[in-house]
Amino acid sequence: MFNMTPSEPQPPESATTEPVDLISTNPYSLHHAVRARRSEYVRPHQIRIKIGTWNVAACPGTDKDLASWFVDGKGLDLGLSTLITNNSAVETEDGGGRPNGGDDAVHLVGGNKIGLYVLGLQEVVDLTTASQYMTRVYASDPGPMEKWKAALKDALPEGYQLIVSEQLTGLLLLMFASPEVAATISNVSTVTVGTGLLGYLGNKGAVVTRIVLGETTRLVFVNCHLASGHTPRMSIVASGTPGKS
């Protein structure tokens, strides 16, 4: 007597041995369902960000020029014709694409049309002498930061709020936001990294800040001032006496 036991059905052989991404290929997956309804929970918003950088070389009176070049956007070189033509960041007195007046006939967009102002300054303090250097590196002096904060706040339209102010010896990073944008900023974090004398002092280095805008957009800004030159390690090794380590 033979015991005929029906065999279990075998799955059909796949034409390929590569794994299948069921999440992206399945039209009923949670990923596709959430993405298909993104218009219900995503609120697109445009923002203008103006970023400025300036090595002030510890020159007195430079803080008086912020309103003109940074906020009002004056002093734009008319020779930059490729940037001026059909550029939404540039405004002209006649409203067209080319200026027909003097130096102030063309300027960058500024004032209350900017949602976020970010200013990175270098050499805001004098480090030319040894005594000045040691004083600035090892003793915190809030004077330069307060001076530049006040200068930028006075240059901005009323209502702009300070978001970031961080200093590393001669480096200074400032960020101001309009009332509308300031309400959407969260998770502000800032760090300084010194790479100067002995490899860690703050005469050279960087100030970095990160913000979250509108709960989803992460922005990072870096203000750095590095050494102007260095001797590559390979050239030092190559200049050694042959046969000696």
C-alpha positions as CSV (number, residue, x, y, z in Angstrom):
1,M,0.0,0.0,0.0
2,F,1.3,3.4,-0.9
3,N,0.6,6.5,1.2
4,M,0.1,9.3,-1.2
5,T,0.6,12.6,0.7
6,P,0.0,15.7,-1.4
7,S,3.0,17.9,-1.6
8,E,2.9,21.5,-0.3
9,P,2.6,24.1,-3.1
10,Q,6.0,25.7,-3.8
11,P,6.3,29.4,-4.5
12,P,7.0,30.3,-8.1
13,E,10.7,30.8,-8.8
14,S,11.6,34.5,-9.1
15,A,13.2,35.7,-12.3
16,T,15.7,37.6,-10.2
17,T,17.6,37.0,-6.9
18,E,17.8,40.6,-5.9
19,P,15.6,41.7,-2.9
20,V,12.5,43.6,-3.6
21,D,11.8,47.0,-1.9
22,L,8.2,46.4,-0.8
23,I,8.0,49.9,0.7
24,S,8.7,51.8,-2.4
25,T,7.0,49.4,-4.9
26,N,3.8,48.8,-2.9
27,P,1.3,51.5,-3.8
28,Y,-0.6,50.8,-0.6
29,S,2.4,51.3,1.7
30,L,2.5,53.9,4.5
31,H,5.2,55.8,2.7
32,H,3.1,56.3,-0.4
33,A,0.0,57.1,1.6
34,V,1.8,59.8,3.6
35,R,3.5,61.3,0.6
36,A,0.3,61.4,-1.4
37,R,-1.4,63.5,1.3
38,R,1.6,65.9,1.9
39,S,-0.4,68.9,0.7
40,E,-2.5,68.5,3.8
41,Y,0.3,69.0,6.3
42,V,3.1,70.7,4.4
43,R,3.1,74.5,4.3
44,P,5.6,75.8,1.8
45,H,7.1,79.2,2.7
46,Q,9.8,81.3,1.0
47,I,12.4,83.2,2.9
48,R,15.1,85.6,1.9
49,I,18.4,85.2,3.8
50,K,21.1,87.8,3.5
51,I,24.6,86.7,4.5
52,G,27.5,89.1,4.9
53,T,31.2,88.5,5.8
54,W,33.9,91.1,6.4
55,N,37.4,91.1,7.8
56,V,37.3,94.5,9.6
57,A,41.0,94.3,10.6
58,A,40.2,95.9,13.9
59,C,39.7,99.2,12.2
60,P,37.8,101.7,14.3
61,G,34.5,103.0,12.9
62,T,33.8,100.1,10.6
63,D,30.6,99.3,12.6
64,K,29.1,102.6,11.3
65,D,29.0,101.2,7.7
66,L,26.7,98.2,8.4
67,A,23.5,100.0,7.5
68,S,24.8,101.1,4.1
69,W,26.4,97.9,2.7
70,F,24.8,95.1,4.6
71,V,21.2,96.1,5.3
72,D,20.5,98.6,2.5
73,G,22.7,96.8,0.0
74,K,24.4,99.8,-1.4
75,G,27.8,99.9,-3.0
76,L,27.2,97.1,-5.5
77,D,29.8,97.1,-8.3
78,L,28.0,98.0,-11.6
79,G,30.6,96.0,-13.4
80,L,28.9,92.8,-12.3
81,S,26.5,93.0,-15.2
82,T,25.8,89.3,-15.3
83,L,24.6,89.3,-11.7
84,I,22.6,92.5,-12.0
85,T,20.6,91.5,-15.1
86,N,17.4,89.6,-14.2
87,N,18.4,88.9,-10.7
88,S,15.6,89.0,-8.1
89,A,18.2,89.9,-5.3
90,V,19.0,93.2,-7.1
91,E,16.7,96.2,-7.2
92,T,17.0,99.3,-9.4
93,E,15.5,102.8,-9.1
94,D,13.6,102.4,-12.4
95,G,12.4,98.9,-11.5
96,G,14.0,97.4,-14.6
97,G,16.9,95.2,-15.2
98,R,19.5,97.8,-15.7
99,P,20.4,100.9,-13.6
100,N,20.2,104.3,-15.2
101,G,21.4,106.4,-12.3
102,G,24.4,106.8,-10.1
103,D,26.1,104.4,-7.7
104,D,23.0,104.1,-5.5
105,A,20.7,103.4,-8.5
106,V,21.2,99.7,-8.0
107,H,21.4,97.8,-4.7
108,L,20.8,94.5,-3.2
109,V,17.4,93.7,-1.6
110,G,17.4,94.7,2.0
111,G,15.4,96.2,4.8
112,N,12.3,94.4,5.9
113,K,12.3,92.3,2.7
114,I,14.9,90.0,4.3
115,G,13.7,87.3,6.8
116,L,17.1,86.4,8.2
117,Y,20.3,88.4,8.4
118,V,23.5,86.5,9.1
119,L,26.8,88.5,9.6
120,G,30.2,86.9,10.0
121,L,33.1,89.2,11.1
122,Q,36.8,88.5,11.4
123,E,39.4,90.4,13.4
124,V,37.0,92.4,15.4
125,V,39.8,92.8,18.0
126,D,43.4,93.8,17.7
127,L,45.9,91.0,18.2
128,T,49.0,92.6,16.8
129,T,51.0,92.7,20.0
130,A,51.8,89.9,22.4
131,S,50.1,91.6,25.3
132,Q,46.9,92.2,23.3
133,Y,46.9,88.6,22.1
134,M,47.2,87.1,25.6
135,T,44.6,89.4,27.0
136,R,42.1,88.6,24.2
137,V,42.7,84.9,24.2
138,Y,42.6,84.2,27.9
139,A,40.2,87.0,29.1
140,S,36.7,87.4,27.8
141,D,35.9,90.9,26.7
142,P,32.2,91.4,25.8
143,G,32.9,94.9,24.5
144,P,33.4,94.1,20.8
145,M,30.4,91.8,20.7
146,E,28.1,94.4,22.3
147,K,29.4,97.1,20.0
148,W,28.6,95.1,16.8
149,K,25.3,93.8,18.2
150,A,24.1,97.3,18.9
151,A,25.4,98.6,15.5
152,L,23.5,95.9,13.6
153,K,20.4,96.2,15.6
154,D,20.3,99.9,15.0
155,A,20.8,99.4,11.2
156,L,18.0,96.8,10.9
157,P,14.3,97.7,10.7
158,E,12.4,97.8,14.0
159,G,11.2,94.5,15.4
160,Y,14.1,92.3,14.2
161,Q,15.1,89.9,17.0
162,L,18.6,88.6,17.9
163,I,18.9,84.8,17.4
164,V,22.6,84.2,17.6
165,S,25.6,86.1,18.9
166,E,28.8,84.1,19.4
167,Q,32.4,85.3,19.6
168,L,35.7,83.4,19.4
169,T,38.5,86.0,20.1
170,G,38.4,87.9,16.8
171,L,35.6,86.0,15.2
172,L,32.0,87.1,15.6
173,L,28.8,85.6,14.3
174,L,25.5,87.5,14.5
175,M,22.0,86.5,13.4
176,F,18.9,88.5,13.4
177,A,15.4,87.4,12.2
178,S,12.2,89.3,11.3
179,P,9.3,88.9,13.7
180,E,7.6,86.4,11.4
181,V,10.7,84.2,10.9
182,A,11.9,84.4,14.5
183,A,8.7,82.7,15.7
184,T,9.5,79.7,13.5
185,I,13.1,79.2,14.7
186,S,14.0,76.5,17.2
187,N,16.8,74.3,18.4
188,V,19.5,76.9,18.1
189,S,23.0,75.5,18.8
190,T,26.4,77.2,18.5
191,V,29.9,75.9,18.8
192,T,33.4,77.5,18.5
193,V,36.5,75.7,17.3
194,G,40.0,77.2,17.8
195,T,42.7,76.2,15.4
196,G,45.3,78.9,16.1
197,L,48.4,79.0,18.2
198,L,49.3,75.5,19.6
199,G,46.5,74.1,17.4
200,Y,43.6,75.2,19.6
201,L,43.7,78.9,20.6
202,G,41.1,81.2,19.1
203,N,43.2,83.6,17.0
204,K,42.2,81.3,14.1
205,G,39.3,78.9,13.9
206,A,35.5,79.0,13.3
207,V,32.2,79.8,14.8
208,V,29.3,77.5,13.7
209,T,25.6,77.8,14.4
210,R,22.7,75.6,13.5
211,I,19.0,76.4,13.5
212,V,15.8,74.6,12.7
213,L,13.4,76.7,10.6
214,G,9.8,75.7,10.6
215,E,10.3,72.4,12.4
216,T,11.7,70.7,9.2
217,T,14.4,72.9,7.6
218,R,17.9,72.7,9.2
219,L,20.3,75.5,8.3
220,V,24.0,75.7,9.3
221,F,26.2,78.8,9.1
222,V,30.0,78.8,9.4
223,N,32.2,81.9,10.0
224,C,35.8,80.9,9.8
225,H,39.2,82.6,9.8
226,L,42.0,80.3,9.0
227,A,45.8,80.7,8.6
228,S,46.9,82.3,5.4
229,G,49.4,79.7,4.6
230,H,51.1,76.5,5.9
231,T,54.0,74.2,5.1
232,P,52.9,70.8,3.9
233,R,54.1,67.9,5.8
234,M,55.4,66.2,2.7
235,S,57.8,69.1,1.9
236,I,59.3,68.9,5.4
237,V,59.9,65.2,5.1
238,A,61.4,65.6,1.7
239,S,63.8,68.3,2.9
240,G,65.3,65.9,5.5
241,T,68.7,64.2,5.1
242,P,68.5,61.0,3.0
243,G,69.0,57.9,5.0
244,K,68.0,59.5,8.3
245,S,64.6,59.5,9.9
